[in-house]
Amino acid sequence: MIYAIARIDKSSRARLSWIQSFAASFGIVPKPIYGHIALCPVEEADIAAHKAALEGAALIIVDVEKVDVLENTLAVAAMLAESKLNDIRKALRVEDPWVPHIELFRDSLVNPSWVCMAMKEMFQPFTATVDRIEFVRDTGRGFEILDAVDLT
C-alpha cells in the first residue's frame, strides 16, 4: 500500500523524540520518530497526478495540542483537524473525517495510558511546520519514499 504523508520539520521531530523518550522508563524502546501525519492511502499509478495537484502548495502550520491514546495501543501527538491539511487531503481527493496525529509508539503488551500520563506531564503544546508531502511505501522496517513535493 502507498500512503501520502505530511512530514513535519526537523525541530518538531526532535521535540517529539524527547517526549517519546519518557517511554523508556516503562521498558519501551519506540521506533525513531519519522515525524509524519498520515493523510491517506493512494494508488501508485496516481502519484504523478497527485504531485501535479500539490505543486506550489504552501508550508502548513499545525498546532500539536496533546499526547493521547488511540485504539487502546497507540500513543500519539494529536492536533486539531487543520483546515490546510484538509485542503491537501481534498487535493488528493479524500474528504472523510480523520484525526491527524503523529505516532509516538505502539505496543500491544503495555498499557499506553500509563506511559501517556508520564509524557503529558512534560508535554507542552507547540507549533510544527509541514514542509513536505511524501508518497511512501511502508516496508515494515521504515518507509520507502517513492516521490515527494516540497512545500514552499
VENZI-V864976 format. One record per backbone hydrogen bond with DSSP energy under -0.5 kcal/mol. NH is the residue of the N-H (numbers start at 1). CO is the residue of the C=O. E is the energy in kcal/mol with one decimal. If there is no record, write none. Layout:
NH,CO,E
NH,CO,E
This chain:
2,42,-0.7
3,136,-2.8
4,40,-3.1
5,3,-0.5
5,134,-2.7
6,37,-2.6
7,5,-0.6
7,132,-2.9
8,35,-2.9
9,129,-1.8
13,9,-1.9
14,10,-2.2
15,11,-1.8
16,12,-2.2
17,13,-2.2
18,14,-1.9
19,15,-1.8
20,16,-2.8
21,17,-1.5
22,19,-1.4
23,20,-2.2
24,21,-1.5
25,22,-0.7
26,23,-1.9
27,24,-2.0
28,23,-1.8
30,28,-0.7
34,32,-0.6
37,6,-2.6
38,36,-0.6
38,101,-0.6
39,4,-2.6
40,4,-1.4
42,2,-2.4
46,43,-1.6
47,44,-1.4
50,46,-2.4
51,47,-2.9
52,48,-2.1
53,49,-1.9
54,50,-1.3
54,51,-0.6
55,51,-0.9
55,52,-0.6
57,54,-2.2
60,130,-1.8
62,128,-2.8
64,62,-0.7
64,126,-2.7
65,63,-0.8
65,78,-2.0
66,78,-1.5
68,76,-2.6
70,74,-2.9
73,70,-1.1
74,70,-2.1
75,73,-0.5
75,105,-2.9
76,68,-2.9
77,102,-2.4
78,66,-3.0
78,76,-0.6
79,100,-1.7
80,63,-0.6
82,80,-1.7
86,82,-2.0
87,83,-1.8
88,84,-1.7
89,85,-2.4
90,86,-2.4
91,87,-2.1
92,88,-1.5
93,90,-1.7
94,89,-2.7
100,98,-0.6
102,77,-2.3
104,75,-3.2
105,75,-1.5
107,73,-1.6
110,107,-0.9
112,72,-0.5
112,110,-0.9
114,111,-1.0
115,111,-1.0
116,112,-3.0
117,113,-1.8
118,114,-1.4
119,115,-2.2
120,116,-3.1
121,117,-1.3
122,118,-0.8
122,119,-0.8
123,119,-1.4
126,64,-1.9
128,62,-2.9
130,60,-3.7
130,128,-0.5
131,7,-1.7
131,129,-0.7
132,7,-1.0
133,149,-2.7
134,5,-2.5
134,132,-0.5
135,147,-2.9
136,3,-2.7
136,134,-0.6
137,144,-2.2
138,1,-0.8
139,137,-0.7
139,142,-2.8
140,142,-0.6
144,137,-2.7
145,143,-0.6
146,135,-3.0
146,144,-0.6
147,135,-1.3
149,133,-2.7
151,131,-2.1
152,57,-2.2
